[in-house]
């Protein structure tokens, strides 16, 4: 199976700046790489933070869809821009100590891998860039809801 051509800027972004090219667990490596740009993003006001996420989602629909089309596949494992946006959603409004960051990372990855309903339905039935992006956005939203509930309780 072909891999994204990281000399192509669209493929480079879709592949998480190369993190999605990891030989094993590219989604996990992509999610780890997403923590690097997340760190300065978390200093933004909530309004600006969500604008970045919305723009990243819209741009992601195009770049992930274009890369998948170029590679002639539905959702190539190396396409991890969706993990970037998903984990940024999961980490919104959290304290920035290690426990919360690790919890956000783990919960996002669990929901992204497990794909409970409606995440699995979206993954199977919505195609193209929107389908690639939407299941990870939902996984991030599920993680965000649980993390905020835990934060409220603790």
C-alpha positions as CSV (number, residue, x, y, z in Angstrom):
1,X,0.0,0.0,0.0
2,X,1.3,3.5,-0.9
3,X,2.3,5.9,1.8
4,X,1.7,9.6,2.0
5,X,4.4,11.6,0.2
6,X,5.6,14.0,2.9
7,X,7.2,16.2,0.2
8,X,3.6,17.1,-0.6
9,X,2.5,19.7,2.0
10,X,-1.1,18.3,2.1
11,X,0.2,14.7,2.7
12,X,2.7,16.1,5.3
13,X,-0.1,17.7,7.4
14,X,-2.4,14.7,7.0
15,X,0.4,12.4,8.2
16,X,0.8,14.6,11.3
17,X,4.1,16.0,10.0
18,X,5.5,12.5,9.6
19,X,4.3,11.0,12.9
20,X,1.7,8.9,11.1
21,X,4.5,7.1,9.3
22,X,5.4,5.2,12.4
23,X,5.7,1.5,11.5
24,X,3.4,0.5,14.5
25,X,0.5,2.3,16.2
26,X,0.6,5.4,13.9
27,X,-2.6,6.7,15.5
28,X,-0.9,6.6,18.9
29,X,2.2,8.3,17.6
30,X,0.1,10.9,15.8
31,X,-1.8,11.6,19.1
32,X,1.6,11.9,20.9
33,X,2.8,14.3,18.2
34,X,-0.4,16.4,18.6
35,X,0.6,17.2,22.2
36,X,3.5,19.3,20.9
37,X,1.4,22.0,19.1
38,X,-1.3,21.5,21.8
39,X,0.9,22.9,24.4
40,X,1.1,26.5,23.0
41,X,-2.6,26.2,21.9
42,X,-3.8,25.6,25.4
43,X,-2.6,29.1,26.4
44,X,-5.2,30.6,24.0
45,X,-8.5,32.0,25.3
46,X,-11.3,29.4,25.1
47,X,-12.8,31.3,22.2
48,X,-9.6,31.3,20.2
49,X,-8.8,27.7,21.1
50,X,-12.2,26.5,19.6
51,X,-11.6,28.6,16.5
52,X,-8.3,26.8,16.0
53,X,-10.1,23.5,16.4
54,X,-12.9,24.5,14.0
55,X,-10.4,25.6,11.4
56,X,-8.4,22.5,11.9
57,X,-11.5,20.4,11.4
58,X,-12.5,22.2,8.2
59,X,-9.0,22.1,6.8
60,X,-8.7,18.4,7.9
61,X,-11.8,17.4,5.9
62,X,-9.9,18.6,2.8
63,X,-6.4,17.4,3.6
64,X,-7.4,14.0,4.9
65,X,-9.9,13.4,2.1
66,X,-7.3,14.5,-0.6
67,X,-4.6,12.3,0.9
68,X,-6.9,9.3,1.1
69,X,-8.0,9.9,-2.5
70,X,-4.4,10.2,-3.6
71,X,-3.6,6.9,-1.8
72,X,-6.8,5.3,-3.2
73,X,-8.0,4.2,0.3
74,X,-10.8,5.1,2.7
75,X,-8.6,6.0,5.7
76,X,-5.0,5.2,5.4
77,X,-3.4,4.5,8.8
78,X,-0.8,7.2,8.3
79,X,-3.5,9.9,8.1
80,X,-3.4,11.2,11.7
81,X,-4.5,14.9,11.4
82,X,-7.8,13.7,12.7
83,X,-6.1,12.5,15.8
84,X,-4.6,15.9,16.3
85,X,-8.0,17.6,16.3
86,X,-9.6,14.8,18.4
87,X,-7.1,14.9,21.2
88,X,-7.2,18.7,21.2
89,X,-10.9,18.5,21.8
90,X,-10.4,15.9,24.6
91,X,-7.9,18.2,26.3
92,X,-10.0,21.3,26.2
93,X,-10.5,23.1,29.5
94,X,-8.4,20.6,31.5
95,X,-5.7,21.6,34.1
96,X,-2.3,21.2,32.5
97,X,-0.8,18.8,35.0
98,X,0.5,15.5,33.8
99,X,-2.4,13.4,35.3
100,X,-5.1,15.2,33.3
101,X,-3.0,15.3,30.1
102,X,-2.4,11.5,30.4
103,X,-6.0,10.9,31.2
104,X,-7.1,12.9,28.1
105,X,-4.6,11.1,25.9
106,X,-5.7,7.6,27.2
107,X,-9.4,8.3,27.0
108,X,-9.2,9.7,23.5
109,X,-7.2,6.7,22.3
110,X,-9.6,4.3,24.0
111,X,-12.6,5.9,22.3
112,X,-10.8,6.2,19.0
113,X,-9.9,2.5,19.0
114,X,-13.0,1.1,20.7
115,X,-15.4,3.3,18.6
116,X,-18.7,2.9,20.6
117,X,-21.9,4.0,18.9
118,X,-22.2,6.6,17.1
119,X,-18.4,6.7,16.5
120,X,-18.4,3.3,14.8
121,X,-21.5,4.2,12.7
122,X,-19.8,7.4,11.4
123,X,-16.5,5.5,10.7
124,X,-18.4,2.9,8.6
125,X,-21.0,5.1,6.9
126,X,-19.5,8.6,6.3
127,X,-16.8,8.6,3.7
128,X,-14.2,11.0,2.5
129,X,-12.5,13.6,4.5
130,X,-15.6,14.2,6.7
131,X,-15.8,10.6,7.7
132,X,-12.1,10.5,8.5
133,X,-12.4,13.6,10.7
134,X,-15.7,12.9,12.3
135,X,-15.0,9.7,14.2
136,X,-12.0,11.3,15.9
137,X,-13.9,14.5,16.7
138,X,-16.6,12.3,18.3
139,X,-13.9,10.3,20.2
140,X,-12.5,13.6,21.5
141,X,-15.9,14.8,22.5
142,X,-16.7,11.6,24.4
143,X,-13.3,11.9,26.2
144,X,-14.0,15.6,26.9
145,X,-17.4,14.8,28.5
146,X,-15.9,12.1,30.7
147,X,-12.9,14.2,31.7
148,X,-15.1,17.2,32.6
149,X,-17.4,15.0,34.6
150,X,-14.4,13.6,36.5
151,X,-13.0,17.1,37.0
152,X,-16.4,18.2,38.5
153,X,-16.4,15.2,40.8
154,X,-12.8,15.5,41.9
